[in-house]
């Protein structure tokens, strides 16, 4: 029998599976220390409902564990490091049986942090193409790449057409490079909804509310049709670029959307498919991967 604690654990290789000692880290990192709260016991506590605190926490963790110096555009999405690591580790698991050299990946909507590309390049030596359409995010993403001396590993491409996923880059890129994977954290909410941010996507009796405050601009968090239509657009463009990307993947924020995407893939006779779950604290995310190659996708290590 799997107990509840192990069921909702992070990926076994996730360095944050063991909770950080925030007291020691606050002593070591000045900027992080300034946003911490000191308890009567002398221990440091974190207010996860404060956006500034989350920014300094993520910046500190990236510096402490990966020697990455990262900044975020004002009002932009502050990524949760544990979740991003779970995604990267799942990709590692799927790629490992392929024994690839010079891995190339695509980061769809890299945001101002460019965190997936930075982690992939710094941690694994991957070569990353980071796609982004918002000008402020492009500026910060390029600064983050330059700040960490990863220009030879990461290209931040300014998407001229927000409705395009791969099309703009593939049409402009003359070498016809092939990529081994793509990843995506799609806009979560439906911009057509009367109250895009007001819906509740979880059963409070089964899943406690998340600890973290929501961060990110409307452009980063919403799109027409929400994450389902966004991932459907990736699927449609994947059908046109079957030989350009080996493994297509995307995260999903709502469990009920997973069967919708699986049905969409099945309707298009895309059968080489696998899914996983990412667990971090009170938050669960889901991911789906598909490929047009004959070799079955490895399911990867489950986060439990």
C-alpha positions as CSV (number, residue, x, y, z in Angstrom):
1,X,0.0,0.0,0.0
2,X,1.3,3.4,-1.0
3,X,1.0,5.9,1.8
4,X,-0.2,9.5,1.2
5,X,3.2,11.0,1.9
6,X,5.1,8.9,-0.7
7,X,2.2,9.2,-3.2
8,X,2.7,12.9,-3.5
9,X,6.5,13.0,-3.4
10,X,8.7,14.7,-6.0
11,X,10.8,13.0,-8.6
12,X,13.4,10.8,-6.8
13,X,16.2,12.9,-8.3
14,X,14.7,16.2,-7.4
15,X,17.2,18.0,-5.2
16,X,14.3,19.8,-3.5
17,X,12.7,16.5,-2.4
18,X,14.5,17.1,0.9
19,X,13.2,20.5,2.1
20,X,15.8,23.2,2.2
21,X,17.1,24.6,5.5
22,X,15.8,28.1,5.1
23,X,17.5,29.3,8.3
24,X,20.9,28.4,7.0
25,X,20.1,29.7,3.5
26,X,18.9,33.0,5.0
27,X,22.2,33.4,6.8
28,X,24.1,32.8,3.5
29,X,22.0,34.9,1.1
30,X,21.4,38.5,2.1
31,X,18.6,39.4,-0.3
32,X,16.7,36.3,0.7
33,X,17.2,37.0,4.3
34,X,15.5,40.4,3.9
35,X,12.2,38.8,2.9
36,X,12.2,36.0,5.5
37,X,10.2,36.0,8.8
38,X,11.9,35.1,12.1
39,X,9.9,32.9,14.4
40,X,10.1,32.9,18.2
41,X,12.1,29.6,18.0
42,X,14.8,31.3,16.0
43,X,13.9,29.5,12.8
44,X,13.1,31.2,9.5
45,X,9.7,30.9,7.9
46,X,8.6,31.8,4.4
47,X,5.5,33.7,3.4
48,X,4.5,32.0,0.2
49,X,1.6,34.3,-0.2
50,X,3.9,37.3,-0.9
51,X,5.1,37.7,-4.5
52,X,8.3,39.5,-3.5
53,X,9.2,36.7,-1.2
54,X,8.6,34.1,-3.9
55,X,10.9,36.1,-6.3
56,X,13.8,36.2,-3.8
57,X,13.2,32.5,-2.9
58,X,13.4,31.3,-6.5
59,X,16.4,33.5,-7.2
60,X,18.2,32.2,-4.1
61,X,17.4,28.5,-4.9
62,X,18.7,28.8,-8.5
63,X,21.9,30.4,-7.1
64,X,22.4,27.9,-4.3
65,X,21.7,24.7,-6.2
66,X,22.7,25.6,-9.8
67,X,24.9,28.7,-9.7
68,X,22.4,30.5,-11.9
69,X,21.8,34.3,-11.5
70,X,18.3,35.0,-12.6
71,X,16.0,38.1,-12.6
72,X,12.4,38.4,-13.4
73,X,10.5,41.1,-15.3
74,X,8.1,43.1,-13.1
75,X,4.7,41.5,-12.9
76,X,5.9,38.4,-14.8
77,X,5.5,34.7,-13.8
78,X,7.7,33.6,-10.9
79,X,8.4,29.9,-11.6
80,X,8.3,27.3,-8.9
81,X,11.7,25.6,-9.1
82,X,10.6,22.2,-7.7
83,X,8.0,21.9,-10.5
84,X,10.4,22.9,-13.2
85,X,12.9,20.4,-12.0
86,X,10.3,17.6,-12.0
87,X,9.6,18.4,-15.7
88,X,13.3,18.5,-16.6
89,X,13.9,15.2,-14.8
90,X,11.0,13.6,-16.6
91,X,12.6,14.7,-19.9
92,X,15.9,13.3,-18.8
93,X,14.2,9.9,-18.2
94,X,12.6,9.8,-21.6
95,X,15.8,10.8,-23.4
96,X,18.1,8.5,-21.5
97,X,17.3,5.3,-23.4
98,X,18.1,7.1,-26.7
99,X,21.8,7.7,-25.8
100,X,21.8,11.0,-27.5
101,X,24.7,13.4,-27.9
102,X,24.3,17.2,-28.2
103,X,20.7,17.2,-27.1
104,X,18.6,20.1,-28.6
105,X,15.3,21.2,-27.1
106,X,12.6,23.8,-27.6
107,X,11.2,25.8,-24.8
108,X,7.8,27.1,-25.9
109,X,7.0,30.4,-24.1
110,X,10.2,30.7,-22.0
111,X,9.0,33.7,-20.0
112,X,11.2,36.4,-18.5
113,X,13.2,33.9,-16.4
114,X,14.0,31.5,-19.3
115,X,14.2,28.9,-16.4
116,X,13.7,25.7,-18.4
117,X,16.3,26.6,-20.9
118,X,18.7,27.8,-18.2
119,X,18.3,24.6,-16.2
120,X,18.6,22.4,-19.3
121,X,21.8,24.1,-20.5
122,X,23.4,24.5,-17.1
123,X,22.5,21.1,-15.6
124,X,22.6,18.9,-18.6
125,X,24.5,20.8,-21.3
126,X,21.5,20.8,-23.6
127,X,21.2,23.3,-26.4
128,X,18.0,25.2,-26.1
129,X,15.8,27.2,-28.4
130,X,13.7,29.5,-26.2
131,X,10.6,30.9,-27.9
132,X,8.8,34.0,-26.5
133,X,6.4,36.6,-27.9
134,X,6.2,39.2,-25.1
135,X,8.9,41.9,-25.7
136,X,9.6,42.5,-22.0
137,X,10.1,38.8,-21.4
138,X,12.4,38.6,-24.4
139,X,14.6,41.3,-23.0
140,X,14.9,39.7,-19.5
141,X,15.3,36.2,-20.9
142,X,18.3,37.3,-23.1
143,X,19.8,39.2,-20.1
144,X,19.5,36.0,-18.0
145,X,21.2,33.9,-20.7
146,X,24.0,36.5,-21.0
147,X,24.3,36.9,-17.3
148,X,25.0,33.2,-16.9
149,X,27.4,33.0,-19.9
150,X,25.1,30.5,-21.8
151,X,24.8,32.3,-25.1
152,X,26.5,29.3,-26.8
153,X,23.8,27.0,-25.5
154,X,20.6,29.1,-25.6
155,X,19.0,31.1,-28.4
156,X,16.1,33.3,-27.3
157,X,13.9,33.7,-30.4
158,X,11.4,36.6,-30.6
159,X,8.1,35.1,-31.9
160,X,6.7,37.6,-34.5
161,X,3.3,35.7,-34.5
162,X,1.6,34.9,-31.2
163,X,-0.6,32.4,-32.9
164,X,2.4,30.4,-34.1
165,X,4.2,27.7,-32.1
166,X,7.1,26.4,-34.3
167,X,6.1,27.8,-37.7
168,X,7.8,31.2,-37.5
169,X,11.1,29.8,-36.4
170,X,11.1,26.9,-38.7
171,X,10.3,29.1,-41.7
172,X,13.1,31.5,-40.8
173,X,15.7,28.9,-39.9
174,X,17.6,27.8,-43.0
175,X,19.7,24.9,-41.6
176,X,16.6,22.8,-40.8
177,X,17.9,21.7,-37.4
178,X,16.3,18.7,-35.8
179,X,15.3,18.9,-32.1
180,X,15.0,16.1,-29.6
181,X,12.1,17.5,-27.6
182,X,9.9,20.4,-26.9
183,X,8.5,21.5,-23.5
184,X,5.8,23.9,-22.6
185,X,4.0,25.4,-19.6
186,X,0.9,26.7,-21.5
187,X,-1.3,29.6,-20.5
188,X,-3.6,28.1,-17.9
189,X,-6.8,30.1,-18.1
190,X,-9.3,30.8,-20.9
191,X,-9.2,34.5,-21.8
192,X,-12.7,34.2,-23.2
193,X,-14.1,33.3,-19.8
194,X,-16.1,36.1,-18.0
195,X,-13.8,35.6,-15.0
196,X,-10.6,33.8,-16.2
197,X,-9.0,33.7,-12.8
198,X,-12.1,33.0,-10.7
199,X,-12.6,29.3,-11.4
200,X,-11.7,26.6,-8.9
201,X,-9.8,23.7,-10.6
202,X,-9.5,21.4,-7.5
203,X,-11.6,19.6,-5.0
204,X,-10.8,21.2,-1.7
205,X,-11.8,18.1,0.2
206,X,-9.2,16.0,-1.7
207,X,-6.5,18.6,-2.6
208,X,-5.7,21.4,-0.2
209,X,-5.3,24.9,-1.6
210,X,-1.8,25.7,-3.0
211,X,0.5,27.6,-0.7
212,X,1.9,30.0,-3.3
213,X,0.4,33.2,-4.4
214,X,-0.4,33.4,-8.1
215,X,2.1,35.4,-10.2
216,X,2.3,36.3,-13.8
217,X,0.8,38.7,-16.4
218,X,-2.5,38.1,-18.1
219,X,-0.7,37.4,-21.3
220,X,1.3,34.6,-19.6
221,X,-1.6,33.1,-17.8
222,X,-4.4,33.3,-20.3
223,X,-5.1,32.6,-23.9
224,X,-8.2,31.8,-26.1
225,X,-9.5,28.4,-25.0
226,X,-7.0,28.1,-22.2
227,X,-4.5,25.3,-22.0
228,X,-6.5,22.8,-23.9
229,X,-6.7,24.9,-27.1
230,X,-3.0,25.9,-26.7
231,X,-1.9,22.3,-26.5
232,X,-4.1,21.4,-29.4
233,X,-2.3,24.0,-31.4
234,X,1.0,22.4,-30.5
235,X,-0.4,19.1,-31.7
236,X,-1.6,20.5,-35.0
237,X,1.8,22.1,-35.6
238,X,3.6,18.9,-34.5
239,X,1.7,17.0,-37.4
240,X,3.4,19.4,-39.8
241,X,6.8,19.0,-38.2
242,X,7.0,15.3,-37.5
243,X,10.6,15.0,-38.5
244,X,11.8,18.2,-36.8
245,X,11.1,17.3,-33.2
246,X,11.6,13.8,-31.8
247,X,9.4,14.1,-28.6
248,X,6.7,16.7,-28.2
249,X,5.6,17.4,-24.6
250,X,3.4,19.8,-22.6
251,X,2.4,20.4,-19.0
252,X,-1.3,20.6,-18.0
253,X,-2.6,22.3,-14.9
254,X,-6.0,20.7,-14.7
255,X,-6.4,16.9,-14.4
256,X,-9.7,16.9,-16.3
257,X,-7.9,18.3,-19.3
258,X,-5.6,15.3,-19.6
259,X,-8.3,13.0,-21.2
260,X,-9.3,15.8,-23.5
261,X,-5.8,16.0,-24.9
262,X,-5.4,12.2,-25.1
263,X,-8.7,12.0,-27.0
264,X,-7.5,14.8,-29.4
265,X,-4.3,12.8,-30.0
266,X,-6.2,9.6,-30.6
267,X,-8.6,11.2,-33.0
268,X,-5.6,12.2,-35.1
269,X,-4.2,8.7,-34.9
270,X,-1.2,9.7,-32.8
271,X,-0.7,6.6,-30.7
272,X,2.8,6.9,-29.4
273,X,1.8,8.7,-26.2
274,X,2.7,8.7,-22.5
275,X,1.7,10.8,-19.5
276,X,3.0,11.6,-16.0
277,X,2.2,13.6,-12.9
278,X,4.4,16.2,-11.2
279,X,4.0,16.5,-7.4
280,X,5.3,19.3,-5.3
281,X,3.8,20.2,-2.0
282,X,0.0,20.8,-2.3
283,X,0.4,21.3,-6.1
284,X,0.0,18.6,-8.8
285,X,0.6,19.1,-12.4
286,X,0.2,16.7,-15.3
287,X,2.2,16.2,-18.5
288,X,1.7,14.5,-21.8
289,X,4.2,13.4,-24.4
290,X,3.8,12.2,-28.0
291,X,6.0,11.1,-30.8
292,X,5.8,10.1,-34.5
293,X,8.7,7.8,-34.1
294,X,8.2,4.0,-34.1
295,X,10.1,3.4,-30.9
296,X,7.6,3.6,-27.9
297,X,8.1,6.5,-25.6
298,X,9.7,5.7,-22.3
299,X,7.2,6.6,-19.5
300,X,10.1,8.0,-17.4
301,X,10.3,7.8,-13.6
302,X,7.0,8.7,-11.9
303,X,7.1,11.3,-9.3
304,X,6.0,9.1,-6.4
